[in-house]
Amino acid sequence: MKRQLNLREKIRTPRFWVLMLISVALGIALGSIPYFLSTPEPTLQDLPGK
């Protein structure tokens, strides 16, 4: 008796959120690594609204 999980039941499981958070964090980390490597660190003069 194998029951198909619908989306609402999947969202209630913590495993769904853990996998989603890991994938989002990996995407942000992989996307921001080249950005941080290519740009110099901002100094206080570069920050807006001082």
Legacy VTK file of the C-alpha trace (Angstrom):
# vtk DataFile Version 3.0
C-alpha trace
ASCII
DATASET POLYDATA
POINTS 50 float
0.000 0.000 0.000
2.131 2.828 -1.306
0.512 6.222 -0.994
1.637 9.157 -3.124
2.679 12.184 -1.103
1.133 15.401 -2.282
2.990 18.701 -2.139
1.297 19.843 1.054
2.459 16.748 2.931
5.977 17.104 1.541
6.233 20.681 2.781
5.310 19.538 6.298
8.283 17.183 6.506
11.463 18.746 7.937
13.579 16.828 5.441
12.058 18.889 2.613
13.101 22.135 4.303
16.602 20.863 5.120
17.209 19.883 1.503
15.784 23.182 0.273
17.951 25.223 2.658
21.069 23.274 1.671
20.410 23.765 -2.030
19.706 27.473 -1.599
22.833 27.949 0.523
24.947 26.070 -2.015
23.541 28.163 -4.850
24.280 31.406 -3.030
27.785 30.279 -2.063
28.660 29.095 -5.566
27.216 32.257 -7.101
28.984 34.640 -4.734
32.466 33.090 -4.769
33.429 34.515 -8.211
31.860 37.854 -7.219
33.981 38.089 -4.068
37.122 36.976 -5.899
36.710 39.489 -8.728
35.873 42.543 -6.614
38.170 44.095 -4.015
36.878 44.382 -0.471
34.800 47.544 -0.025
36.313 50.226 2.139
34.377 52.732 4.213
34.664 55.307 1.422
32.999 52.933 -1.066
29.920 52.383 1.102
26.998 54.685 0.220
25.354 57.044 2.676
28.263 57.800 4.965
LINES 1 51
50 0 1 2 3 4 5 6 7 8 9 10 11 12 13 14 15 16 17 18 19 20 21 22 23 24 25 26 27 28 29 30 31 32 33 34 35 36 37 38 39 40 41 42 43 44 45 46 47 48 49
